Each structure stands twice: as structure tokens, then as C-alpha cells.
Amino acid sequence: MSGEVISINRKAPEPPTLICACGSGWFTALVCFDGQSVTGYSLPVKCIDCGQEVTP
Ligand SMILES: [Zn+2]
């Protein structure tokens, strides 16, 4: 597995602020679950519209 894994430790996640250069706010990424909560994700994430890899 490549890329950096970011842990999410906030109780109330902030709204997503990552936006691709093409304007899309949707990305694919590897995610880690704890029960039904996402506890982490891998970087970079990939834009679902243009396919560009983006690192926040
Ligand atoms: Zn894009």
C-alpha cells in the first residue's frame, strides 16, 4: 500500500474542503472503517470526474 494514511480523530467531521482543479468534490480513496464510521483514508485521493490524483 502506498501513500500516507491520515487518521480522523474528530467527533464531528468538518465539511469537505478538498476540491479538485476541475471543480469536483468527489474522490475515490482507500478508507478504514471502525464499525460504521470511517476512521481513516489513504492519500492521494483520485478525482472521480477527471481521474487526477489530489493530496490535500
Ligand atoms: Zn477532477
N, CA, C, O and the ligand as a Tripos MOL2 file, in Angstrom:
@<TRIPOS>MOLECULE
protein
  225   223    57     0     0
PROTEIN
NO_CHARGES

@<TRIPOS>ATOM
      1 N           0.8500   -1.1920    0.0000 N.3       1 MET1
      2 CA          0.0000    0.0000    0.0000 C.3       1 MET1
      3 C           0.8820    1.2360    0.0000 C.2       1 MET1
      4 O           1.8010    1.3570    0.8090 O.2       1 MET1
      5 N           0.6000    2.1320   -0.8950 N.am      2 SER2
      6 CA          1.3810    3.3570   -0.9880 C.3       2 SER2
      7 C           0.5690    4.5320   -0.4780 C.2       2 SER2
      8 O          -0.6520    4.4510   -0.3430 O.2       2 SER2
      9 N           1.2570    5.6130   -0.2010 N.am      3 GLY3
     10 CA          0.5670    6.8130    0.2440 C.3       3 GLY3
     11 C           0.4890    6.8830    1.7450 C.2       3 GLY3
     12 O           0.7710    5.9190    2.4560 O.2       3 GLY3
     13 N           0.1060    8.0320    2.2000 N.am      4 GLU4
     14 CA          0.0610    8.3140    3.6200 C.3       4 GLU4
     15 C          -1.3400    8.0290    4.1400 C.2       4 GLU4
     16 O          -2.3250    8.2980    3.4510 O.2       4 GLU4
     17 N          -1.4370    7.4910    5.3410 N.am      5 VAL5
     18 CA         -2.7390    7.2340    5.9490 C.3       5 VAL5
     19 C          -2.9990    8.3100    7.0030 C.2       5 VAL5
     20 O          -2.1900    8.5360    7.9020 O.2       5 VAL5
     21 N          -4.1340    8.9530    6.8650 N.am      6 ILE6
     22 CA         -4.4990   10.0360    7.7780 C.3       6 ILE6
     23 C          -5.5560    9.5270    8.7430 C.2       6 ILE6
     24 O          -6.5810    8.9890    8.3240 O.2       6 ILE6
     25 N          -5.3110    9.6940   10.0100 N.am      7 SER7
     26 CA         -6.2940    9.2930   11.0000 C.3       7 SER7
     27 C          -7.2970   10.4200   11.2240 C.2       7 SER7
     28 O          -6.9360   11.5970   11.2580 O.2       7 SER7
     29 N          -8.5460   10.0390   11.3730 N.am      8 ILE8
     30 CA         -9.5990   11.0190   11.6300 C.3       8 ILE8
     31 C         -10.0000   10.8830   13.0950 C.2       8 ILE8
     32 O         -10.5880    9.8770   13.4920 O.2       8 ILE8
     33 N          -9.6880   11.8770   13.8820 N.am      9 ASN9
     34 CA         -9.9350   11.7880   15.3130 C.3       9 ASN9
     35 C         -11.0110   12.7600   15.7780 C.2       9 ASN9
     36 O         -11.2950   12.8420   16.9730 O.2       9 ASN9
     37 N         -11.6050   13.4880   14.8600 N.am     10 ARG10
     38 CA        -12.6450   14.4410   15.2490 C.3      10 ARG10
     39 C         -13.9590   13.7080   15.4830 C.2      10 ARG10
     40 O         -14.2830   12.7540   14.7760 O.2      10 ARG10
     41 N         -14.7070   14.1580   16.4740 N.am     11 LYS11
     42 CA        -16.0250   13.5660   16.7090 C.3      11 LYS11
     43 C         -17.0150   14.0060   15.6410 C.2      11 LYS11
     44 O         -17.8190   13.2020   15.1680 O.2      11 LYS11
     45 N         -16.9600   15.2800   15.2580 N.am     12 ALA12
     46 CA        -17.8480   15.8050   14.2240 C.3      12 ALA12
     47 C         -16.9780   16.2670   13.0570 C.2      12 ALA12
     48 O         -16.4100   17.3580   13.0980 O.2      12 ALA12
     49 N         -16.8720   15.4470   12.0290 N.am     13 PRO13
     50 CA        -16.0150   15.8200   10.9050 C.3      13 PRO13
     51 C         -16.4610   17.1380   10.2690 C.2      13 PRO13
     52 O         -17.6540   17.4110   10.1350 O.2      13 PRO13
     53 N         -15.4850   17.9330    9.8870 N.am     14 GLU14
     54 CA        -15.8010   19.1880    9.2150 C.3      14 GLU14
     55 C         -16.2420   18.8920    7.7880 C.2      14 GLU14
     56 O         -15.9180   17.8370    7.2430 O.2      14 GLU14
     57 N         -16.9860   19.8250    7.1770 N.am     15 PRO15
     58 CA        -17.3900   19.6210    5.7920 C.3      15 PRO15
     59 C         -16.1510   19.4910    4.9080 C.2      15 PRO15
     60 O         -15.1260   20.1160    5.1800 O.2      15 PRO15
     61 N         -16.2410   18.6940    3.8680 N.am     16 PRO16
     62 CA        -15.0810   18.5120    2.9980 C.3      16 PRO16
     63 C         -14.7110   19.8210    2.3240 C.2      16 PRO16
     64 O         -15.5700   20.5370    1.8110 O.2      16 PRO16
     65 N         -13.4160   20.1210    2.3330 N.am     17 THR17
     66 CA        -12.9540   21.3410    1.7040 C.3      17 THR17
     67 C         -12.0410   21.0470    0.5270 C.2      17 THR17
     68 O         -11.5880   21.9620   -0.1610 O.2      17 THR17
     69 N         -11.7720   19.7690    0.2970 N.am     18 LEU18
     70 CA        -10.8990   19.3980   -0.8130 C.3      18 LEU18
     71 C         -11.6790   19.4560   -2.1240 C.2      18 LEU18
     72 O         -12.6780   18.7580   -2.2950 O.2      18 LEU18
     73 N         -11.2180   20.2860   -3.0330 N.am     19 ILE19
     74 CA        -11.8600   20.4170   -4.3340 C.3      19 ILE19
     75 C         -10.8000   20.2080   -5.4130 C.2      19 ILE19
     76 O          -9.7130   20.7810   -5.3430 O.2      19 ILE19
     77 N         -11.1170   19.4030   -6.3880 N.am     20 CYS20
     78 CA        -10.1960   19.1630   -7.4940 C.3      20 CYS20
     79 C         -10.0920   20.4090   -8.3730 C.2      20 CYS20
     80 O         -10.9520   21.2890   -8.3310 O.2      20 CYS20
     81 N          -9.0280   20.4660   -9.1670 N.am     21 ALA21
     82 CA         -8.8550   21.5840  -10.1060 C.3      21 ALA21
     83 C         -10.0030   21.6700  -11.1020 C.2      21 ALA21
     84 O         -10.2800   22.7440  -11.6360 O.2      21 ALA21
     85 N         -10.6750   20.5450  -11.3590 N.am     22 CYS22
     86 CA        -11.7920   20.5420  -12.3080 C.3      22 CYS22
     87 C         -13.0870   20.9720  -11.6330 C.2      22 CYS22
     88 O         -14.1130   21.1050  -12.3010 O.2      22 CYS22
     89 N         -13.0570   21.1940  -10.3100 N.am     23 GLY23
     90 CA        -14.2380   21.6730   -9.6050 C.3      23 GLY23
     91 C         -15.0050   20.5990   -8.8740 C.2      23 GLY23
     92 O         -15.9520   20.9000   -8.1470 O.2      23 GLY23
     93 N         -14.6110   19.3370   -9.0540 N.am     24 SER24
     94 CA        -15.3100   18.2460   -8.3990 C.3      24 SER24
     95 C         -14.8950   18.1220   -6.9370 C.2      24 SER24
     96 O         -13.7430   18.3720   -6.5840 O.2      24 SER24
     97 N         -15.8380   17.7360   -6.1010 N.am     25 GLY25
     98 CA        -15.5330   17.5000   -4.7070 C.3      25 GLY25
     99 C         -15.6210   16.0310   -4.3440 C.2      25 GLY25
    100 O         -15.6280   15.6750   -3.1660 O.2      25 GLY25
    101 N         -15.6880   15.1710   -5.3650 N.am     26 TRP26
    102 CA        -15.8240   13.7380   -5.1170 C.3      26 TRP26
    103 C         -14.5720   13.0110   -5.5450 C.2      26 TRP26
    104 O         -14.0320   13.2410   -6.6270 O.2      26 TRP26
    105 N         -14.1150   12.1160   -4.6590 N.am     27 PHE27
    106 CA        -12.8710   11.3990   -4.9150 C.3      27 PHE27
    107 C         -13.0190    9.9490   -4.5040 C.2      27 PHE27
    108 O         -13.8720    9.6030   -3.6860 O.2      27 PHE27
    109 N         -12.1840    9.1100   -5.0780 N.am     28 THR28
    110 CA        -12.0790    7.7330   -4.6080 C.3      28 THR28
    111 C         -10.8350    7.6170   -3.7490 C.2      28 THR28
    112 O          -9.8180    8.2570   -4.0170 O.2      28 THR28
    113 N         -10.9260    6.7940   -2.7130 N.am     29 ALA29
    114 CA         -9.7940    6.6040   -1.8160 C.3      29 ALA29
    115 C          -9.9800    5.2880   -1.0770 C.2      29 ALA29
    116 O         -11.0900    4.7660   -0.9770 O.2      29 ALA29
    117 N          -8.8800    4.7650   -0.5650 N.am     30 LEU30
    118 CA         -8.9770    3.6330    0.3360 C.3      30 LEU30
    119 C          -9.3530    4.1640    1.7050 C.2      30 LEU30
    120 O          -8.7410    5.1140    2.1930 O.2      30 LEU30
    121 N         -10.3480    3.5640    2.3220 N.am     31 VAL31
    122 CA        -10.7850    4.0390    3.6220 C.3      31 VAL31
    123 C         -10.7220    2.9170    4.6490 C.2      31 VAL31
    124 O         -10.7700    1.7350    4.3050 O.2      31 VAL31
    125 N         -10.6140    3.3080    5.9140 N.am     32 CYS32
    126 CA        -10.5750    2.3680    7.0290 C.3      32 CYS32
    127 C         -11.8340    2.5760    7.8670 C.2      32 CYS32
    128 O         -12.1760    3.7060    8.2150 O.2      32 CYS32
    129 N         -12.5150    1.4890    8.1840 N.am     33 PHE33
    130 CA        -13.7530    1.5770    8.9420 C.3      33 PHE33
    131 C         -13.5740    1.0370   10.3540 C.2      33 PHE33
    132 O         -12.8440    0.0700   10.5720 O.2      33 PHE33
    133 N         -14.2480    1.6700   11.3110 N.am     34 ASP34
    134 CA        -14.3960    1.1370   12.6530 C.3      34 ASP34
    135 C         -15.8870    1.0540   12.9020 C.2      34 ASP34
    136 O         -16.5220    2.0640   13.2070 O.2      34 ASP34
    137 N         -16.4550   -0.1360   12.7780 N.am     35 GLY35
    138 CA        -17.9020   -0.2500   12.8000 C.3      35 GLY35
    139 C         -18.4480    0.3820   11.5340 C.2      35 GLY35
    140 O         -18.0890   -0.0290   10.4310 O.2      35 GLY35
    141 N         -19.3180    1.3840   11.6800 N.am     36 GLN36
    142 CA        -19.8840    2.0470   10.5130 C.3      36 GLN36
    143 C         -19.2660    3.4200   10.2890 C.2      36 GLN36
    144 O         -19.7280    4.1780    9.4360 O.2      36 GLN36
    145 N         -18.2130    3.7470   11.0580 N.am     37 SER37
    146 CA        -17.5730    5.0430   10.9210 C.3      37 SER37
    147 C         -16.2670    4.9060   10.1530 C.2      37 SER37
    148 O         -15.5270    3.9370   10.3230 O.2      37 SER37
    149 N         -15.9970    5.8940    9.3030 N.am     38 VAL38
    150 CA        -14.7170    5.9310    8.6010 C.3      38 VAL38
    151 C         -13.6860    6.5350    9.5510 C.2      38 VAL38
    152 O         -13.8520    7.6530   10.0380 O.2      38 VAL38
    153 N         -12.6250    5.7800    9.8040 N.am     39 THR39
    154 CA        -11.6300    6.2450   10.7720 C.3      39 THR39
    155 C         -10.3620    6.7350   10.0970 C.2      39 THR39
    156 O          -9.5040    7.3260   10.7530 O.2      39 THR39
    157 N         -10.2280    6.5050    8.8160 N.am     40 GLY40
    158 CA         -9.0380    6.9790    8.1270 C.3      40 GLY40
    159 C          -9.1790    6.7810    6.6330 C.2      40 GLY40
    160 O         -10.0660    6.0620    6.1720 O.2      40 GLY40
    161 N          -8.2860    7.4320    5.8670 N.am     41 TYR41
    162 CA         -8.2860    7.2630    4.4240 C.3      41 TYR41
    163 C          -6.8700    7.4200    3.9020 C.2      41 TYR41
    164 O          -6.0020    7.9910    4.5620 O.2      41 TYR41
    165 N          -6.6610    6.9060    2.7140 N.am     42 SER42
    166 CA         -5.3250    6.9370    2.1390 C.3      42 SER42
    167 C          -5.1590    8.1480    1.2300 C.2      42 SER42
    168 O          -6.1300    8.6930    0.7030 O.2      42 SER42
    169 N          -3.9110    8.5520    1.0620 N.am     43 LEU43
    170 CA         -3.5820    9.6350    0.1420 C.3      43 LEU43
    171 C          -2.6140    9.1100   -0.9150 C.2      43 LEU43
    172 O          -1.8280    8.2100   -0.6170 O.2      43 LEU43
    173 N          -2.6430    9.6410   -2.1420 N.am     44 PRO44
    174 CA         -3.5830   10.6680   -2.5770 C.3      44 PRO44
    175 C          -4.9550   10.0750   -2.8940 C.2      44 PRO44
    176 O          -5.0950    8.8660   -3.0790 O.2      44 PRO44
    177 N          -5.9490   10.9340   -2.9520 N.am     45 VAL45
    178 CA         -7.2640   10.5110   -3.3970 C.3      45 VAL45
    179 C          -7.3830   10.8300   -4.8850 C.2      45 VAL45
    180 O          -6.6360   11.6580   -5.4050 O.2      45 VAL45
    181 N          -8.3110   10.1800   -5.5620 N.am     46 LYS46
    182 CA         -8.4240   10.3220   -7.0120 C.3      46 LYS46
    183 C          -9.7780   10.9110   -7.3770 C.2      46 LYS46
    184 O         -10.8180   10.4080   -6.9540 O.2      46 LYS46
    185 N          -9.7600   11.9730   -8.1590 N.am     47 CYS47
    186 CA        -10.9870   12.6290   -8.5980 C.3      47 CYS47
    187 C         -11.8180   11.6770   -9.4460 C.2      47 CYS47
    188 O         -11.2860   11.0170  -10.3390 O.2      47 CYS47
    189 N         -13.1230   11.5980   -9.1730 N.am     48 ILE48
    190 CA        -13.9540   10.6780   -9.9440 C.3      48 ILE48
    191 C         -14.3300   11.2650  -11.2930 C.2      48 ILE48
    192 O         -14.7640   10.5320  -12.1820 O.2      48 ILE48
    193 N         -14.1750   12.5710  -11.4650 N.am     49 ASP49
    194 CA        -14.5450   13.2010  -12.7360 C.3      49 ASP49
    195 C         -13.4010   13.1870  -13.7340 C.2      49 ASP49
    196 O         -13.5880   12.7660  -14.8750 O.2      49 ASP49
    197 N         -12.2180   13.6390  -13.3300 N.am     50 CYS50
    198 CA        -11.1100   13.7650  -14.2910 C.3      50 CYS50
    199 C         -10.0070   12.7540  -14.0300 C.2      50 CYS50
    200 O          -9.1030   12.6110  -14.8530 O.2      50 CYS50
    201 N         -10.0590   12.0380  -12.8920 N.am     51 GLY51
    202 CA         -9.0790   11.0000  -12.6390 C.3      51 GLY51
    203 C          -7.7620   11.5020  -12.0590 C.2      51 GLY51
    204 O          -6.8400   10.7140  -11.8470 O.2      51 GLY51
    205 N          -7.6660   12.7870  -11.8040 N.am     52 GLN52
    206 CA         -6.4240   13.3300  -11.2690 C.3      52 GLN52
    207 C          -6.2760   12.9720   -9.8010 C.2      52 GLN52
    208 O          -7.2430   13.0130   -9.0390 O.2      52 GLN52
    209 N          -5.0470   12.6170   -9.4070 N.am     53 GLU53
    210 CA         -4.7830   12.3330   -8.0090 C.3      53 GLU53
    211 C          -4.5190   13.6320   -7.2760 C.2      53 GLU53
    212 O          -3.7510   14.4720   -7.7450 O.2      53 GLU53
    213 N          -5.1620   13.7990   -6.1120 N.am     54 VAL54
    214 CA         -5.0960   15.0400   -5.3550 C.3      54 VAL54
    215 C          -4.6940   14.7160   -3.9310 C.2      54 VAL54
    216 O          -5.2330   13.7910   -3.3220 O.2      54 VAL54
    217 N          -3.7430   15.4800   -3.3960 N.am     55 THR55
    218 CA         -3.3450   15.3580   -1.9940 C.3      55 THR55
    219 C          -3.6730   16.6780   -1.2860 C.2      55 THR55
    220 O          -3.1920   17.7330   -1.7000 O.2      55 THR55
    221 N          -4.4720   16.6310   -0.2430 N.am     56 PRO56
    222 CA         -4.8400   17.8620    0.4700 C.3      56 PRO56
    223 C          -3.6020   18.5550    1.0620 C.2      56 PRO56
    224 O          -3.7260   19.6040    1.6950 O.2      56 PRO56
    225 ZN        -11.0330   16.4580  -11.1690 Zn       57 ZN57
@<TRIPOS>BOND
     1     1     2 1
     2     2     3 1
     3     3     4 2
     4     3     5 am
     5     5     6 1
     6     6     7 1
     7     7     8 2
     8     7     9 am
     9     9    10 1
    10    10    11 1
    11    11    12 2
    12    11    13 am
    13    13    14 1
    14    14    15 1
    15    15    16 2
    16    15    17 am
    17    17    18 1
    18    18    19 1
    19    19    20 2
    20    19    21 am
    21    21    22 1
    22    22    23 1
    23    23    24 2
    24    23    25 am
    25    25    26 1
    26    26    27 1
    27    27    28 2
    28    27    29 am
    29    29    30 1
    30    30    31 1
    31    31    32 2
    32    31    33 am
    33    33    34 1
    34    34    35 1
    35    35    36 2
    36    35    37 am
    37    37    38 1
    38    38    39 1
    39    39    40 2
    40    39    41 am
    41    41    42 1
    42    42    43 1
    43    43    44 2
    44    43    45 am
    45    45    46 1
    46    46    47 1
    47    47    48 2
    48    47    49 am
    49    49    50 1
    50    50    51 1
    51    51    52 2
    52    51    53 am
    53    53    54 1
    54    54    55 1
    55    55    56 2
    56    55    57 am
    57    57    58 1
    58    58    59 1
    59    59    60 2
    60    59    61 am
    61    61    62 1
    62    62    63 1
    63    63    64 2
    64    63    65 am
    65    65    66 1
    66    66    67 1
    67    67    68 2
    68    67    69 am
    69    69    70 1
    70    70    71 1
    71    71    72 2
    72    71    73 am
    73    73    74 1
    74    74    75 1
    75    75    76 2
    76    75    77 am
    77    77    78 1
    78    78    79 1
    79    79    80 2
    80    79    81 am
    81    81    82 1
    82    82    83 1
    83    83    84 2
    84    83    85 am
    85    85    86 1
    86    86    87 1
    87    87    88 2
    88    87    89 am
    89    89    90 1
    90    90    91 1
    91    91    92 2
    92    91    93 am
    93    93    94 1
    94    94    95 1
    95    95    96 2
    96    95    97 am
    97    97    98 1
    98    98    99 1
    99    99   100 2
   100    99   101 am
   101   101   102 1
   102   102   103 1
   103   103   104 2
   104   103   105 am
   105   105   106 1
   106   106   107 1
   107   107   108 2
   108   107   109 am
   109   109   110 1
   110   110   111 1
   111   111   112 2
   112   111   113 am
   113   113   114 1
   114   114   115 1
   115   115   116 2
   116   115   117 am
   117   117   118 1
   118   118   119 1
   119   119   120 2
   120   119   121 am
   121   121   122 1
   122   122   123 1
   123   123   124 2
   124   123   125 am
   125   125   126 1
   126   126   127 1
   127   127   128 2
   128   127   129 am
   129   129   130 1
   130   130   131 1
   131   131   132 2
   132   131   133 am
   133   133   134 1
   134   134   135 1
   135   135   136 2
   136   135   137 am
   137   137   138 1
   138   138   139 1
   139   139   140 2
   140   139   141 am
   141   141   142 1
   142   142   143 1
   143   143   144 2
   144   143   145 am
   145   145   146 1
   146   146   147 1
   147   147   148 2
   148   147   149 am
   149   149   150 1
   150   150   151 1
   151   151   152 2
   152   151   153 am
   153   153   154 1
   154   154   155 1
   155   155   156 2
   156   155   157 am
   157   157   158 1
   158   158   159 1
   159   159   160 2
   160   159   161 am
   161   161   162 1
   162   162   163 1
   163   163   164 2
   164   163   165 am
   165   165   166 1
   166   166   167 1
   167   167   168 2
   168   167   169 am
   169   169   170 1
   170   170   171 1
   171   171   172 2
   172   171   173 am
   173   173   174 1
   174   174   175 1
   175   175   176 2
   176   175   177 am
   177   177   178 1
   178   178   179 1
   179   179   180 2
   180   179   181 am
   181   181   182 1
   182   182   183 1
   183   183   184 2
   184   183   185 am
   185   185   186 1
   186   186   187 1
   187   187   188 2
   188   187   189 am
   189   189   190 1
   190   190   191 1
   191   191   192 2
   192   191   193 am
   193   193   194 1
   194   194   195 1
   195   195   196 2
   196   195   197 am
   197   197   198 1
   198   198   199 1
   199   199   200 2
   200   199   201 am
   201   201   202 1
   202   202   203 1
   203   203   204 2
   204   203   205 am
   205   205   206 1
   206   206   207 1
   207   207   208 2
   208   207   209 am
   209   209   210 1
   210   210   211 1
   211   211   212 2
   212   211   213 am
   213   213   214 1
   214   214   215 1
   215   215   216 2
   216   215   217 am
   217   217   218 1
   218   218   219 1
   219   219   220 2
   220   219   221 am
   221   221   222 1
   222   222   223 1
   223   223   224 2
@<TRIPOS>SUBSTRUCTURE
     1 MET1         2 RESIDUE 1 A MET
     2 SER2         6 RESIDUE 1 A SER
     3 GLY3        10 RESIDUE 1 A GLY
     4 GLU4        14 RESIDUE 1 A GLU
     5 VAL5        18 RESIDUE 1 A VAL
     6 ILE6        22 RESIDUE 1 A ILE
     7 SER7        26 RESIDUE 1 A SER
     8 ILE8        30 RESIDUE 1 A ILE
     9 ASN9        34 RESIDUE 1 A ASN
    10 ARG10       38 RESIDUE 1 A ARG
    11 LYS11       42 RESIDUE 1 A LYS
    12 ALA12       46 RESIDUE 1 A ALA
    13 PRO13       50 RESIDUE 1 A PRO
    14 GLU14       54 RESIDUE 1 A GLU
    15 PRO15       58 RESIDUE 1 A PRO
    16 PRO16       62 RESIDUE 1 A PRO
    17 THR17       66 RESIDUE 1 A THR
    18 LEU18       70 RESIDUE 1 A LEU
    19 ILE19       74 RESIDUE 1 A ILE
    20 CYS20       78 RESIDUE 1 A CYS
    21 ALA21       82 RESIDUE 1 A ALA
    22 CYS22       86 RESIDUE 1 A CYS
    23 GLY23       90 RESIDUE 1 A GLY
    24 SER24       94 RESIDUE 1 A SER
    25 GLY25       98 RESIDUE 1 A GLY
    26 TRP26      102 RESIDUE 1 A TRP
    27 PHE27      106 RESIDUE 1 A PHE
    28 THR28      110 RESIDUE 1 A THR
    29 ALA29      114 RESIDUE 1 A ALA
    30 LEU30      118 RESIDUE 1 A LEU
    31 VAL31      122 RESIDUE 1 A VAL
    32 CYS32      126 RESIDUE 1 A CYS
    33 PHE33      130 RESIDUE 1 A PHE
    34 ASP34      134 RESIDUE 1 A ASP
    35 GLY35      138 RESIDUE 1 A GLY
    36 GLN36      142 RESIDUE 1 A GLN
    37 SER37      146 RESIDUE 1 A SER
    38 VAL38      150 RESIDUE 1 A VAL
    39 THR39      154 RESIDUE 1 A THR
    40 GLY40      158 RESIDUE 1 A GLY
    41 TYR41      162 RESIDUE 1 A TYR
    42 SER42      166 RESIDUE 1 A SER
    43 LEU43      170 RESIDUE 1 A LEU
    44 PRO44      174 RESIDUE 1 A PRO
    45 VAL45      178 RESIDUE 1 A VAL
    46 LYS46      182 RESIDUE 1 A LYS
    47 CYS47      186 RESIDUE 1 A CYS
    48 ILE48      190 RESIDUE 1 A ILE
    49 ASP49      194 RESIDUE 1 A ASP
    50 CYS50      198 RESIDUE 1 A CYS
    51 GLY51      202 RESIDUE 1 A GLY
    52 GLN52      206 RESIDUE 1 A GLN
    53 GLU53      210 RESIDUE 1 A GLU
    54 VAL54      214 RESIDUE 1 A VAL
    55 THR55      218 RESIDUE 1 A THR
    56 PRO56      222 RESIDUE 1 A PRO
    57 ZN57       225 GROUP 0 **** ****
